[in-house]
């Protein structure tokens, strides 16, 4: 097995990375196509929003289940089948002729994405040797963040030249290449299985219903507002079920949610850091297109290329930080990344209607640099602090933290943006007001200012926690 690993590690990393990139890309690339989809499929915006919502809900509620099943029956097996399901369902999405068929196809696509996201980190940690694990996880972190952040950019560029079907057809040839690589270089005899006595059915049901309620509440809050009784009810029910799930899982021998992992302070703190960083990242992902296209008047094509600054910088930095994490203290590298992320927010805050757009570009570059430094060693710290039998579960928890961070960041940024604009204007504001661009700028300054505060608090909090832990 060792000779196989040494010969094929690079190809395995490429194959797994391509799939993870596609899985995260499809959580965000569809957002820019929603107006086009609404018109093409004759569905109003509230209905067509479910194309994005359903993908996130299905993926998030099944991640933990597939992580556990991957530990039990084989992570490589689930990863390969997840890839095939994802590629086939992408073709079904492209062939959809109605809103309903697209939603069903997107749900299948999300199942495939969840199967790959839940097992990818565990595969990398098990197959790669210690001296290359950090670099490999660095690439994986780069693929994840790149897919999540680059989606609107790629979508905007493609939709300038092709019909909406292209954003789904794109996955088919790329996915076919990934499947070929996986079948050739990632044989099933590399699979490590940790069979358990039973499957936690009730825990799985609590997880699915609880997360679905909470996610629907969070996602619909952008349309209905947090004071709507339906939003409050869904969110409260979700939180109650999550609390019951945690309590129920503490009594189970083989829980679907490995609550014992959260007793590991290193695991929990680094997971929380990952969650918070993704929230901050999606402040930029949501607000930047408004700023560039609406406030500054740039074309969608220019905005698409501009938004590539963040992920491209991160793409180049992440493997370097992964290599550094193999040789040096990964915690110090995560702190450096957090510090740069915090500092970069300042450039967003000072950007306005008339100053050079290069200022905003510097903020995006700093975000890419900080994220590139942060995610690779953070991934190493999370996965190195769990037992081998929990690699699949830990990887799925990590993926879940990223996904929830994306959802919360998206909802939180729009809530803060339009909420602050409403306060300044003295009336309800639900969208960008072309006649008052300065109102948007003021709301943007407040929102990015708060994201900067969140980043700084996270940086200081983790630093203080680390000092206390190391002194004991």
Number of C-alpha atoms within 10 A of each C-alpha: 8 10 7 13 17 12 11 14 19 13 17 24 22 18 21 26 22 21 31 25 22 25 28 24 25 26 26 24 24 22 20 20 20 19 15 14 24 17 12 14 15 13 16 14 13 11 14 24 20 21 23 20 21 21 24 26 24 22 26 30 23 22 29 31 27 27 32 32 24 31 26 19 16 23 29 26 18 23 26 23 14 25 28 21 18 30 29 18 25 28 18 20 24 19 15 17 12 14 19 16 14 23 22 18 23 27 24 25 28 30 25 28 31 34 32 30 32 36 33 28 27 26 25 21 22 16 20 21 15 12 12 18 24 32 24 28 30 31 27 28 30 30 26 24 27 24 24 27 27 24 27 27 25 22 24 23 17 18 18 11 9 10 13 20 17 14 23 20 18 16 24 18 11 14 22 15 14 24 22 12 18 23 13 12 19 26 13 14 10 17 17 20 15 15 14 13 8 10 16 17 12 14 20 19 16 21 25 22 16 24 25 22 21 23 24 20 24 22 22 20 21 18 14 14 17 16 9 13 11 16 23 17 14 21 23 16 19 24 16 14 21 19 14 15 22 18 12 16 20 14 10 14 13 16 24 25 25 20 17 10 18 12 10 13 13 18 21 15 19 23 23 17 22 22 22 22 25 24 27 27 24 23 25 26 24 20 18 20 21 18 23 21 16 17 22 15 12 15 12 20 17 14 21 23 14 19 24 21 21 28 27 18 21 27 22 15 22 31 23 17 28 33 22 19 29 18 12 13 12 23 19 15 22 28 21 17 26 27 18 21 31 25 18 23 26 19 17 23 22 16 20 21 15 8 10 10 14 11 17 24 19 18 26 27 22 24 28 30 27 29 32 32 32 33 31 32 33 29 27 25 22 21 25 17 16 17 10 17 16 18 29 32 30 29 27 31 22 25 27 23 19 24 23 20 22 27 21 21 25 24 21 21 25 21 19 18 26 22 19 22 26 16 12 15 12 9 10 13 16 17 12 17 14 11 7 11 16 15 20 26 21 16 21 30 21 17 26 24 17 18 27 21 14 16 24 17 13 20 20 14 13 20 14 11 12 14 10 10 10 7 6 5
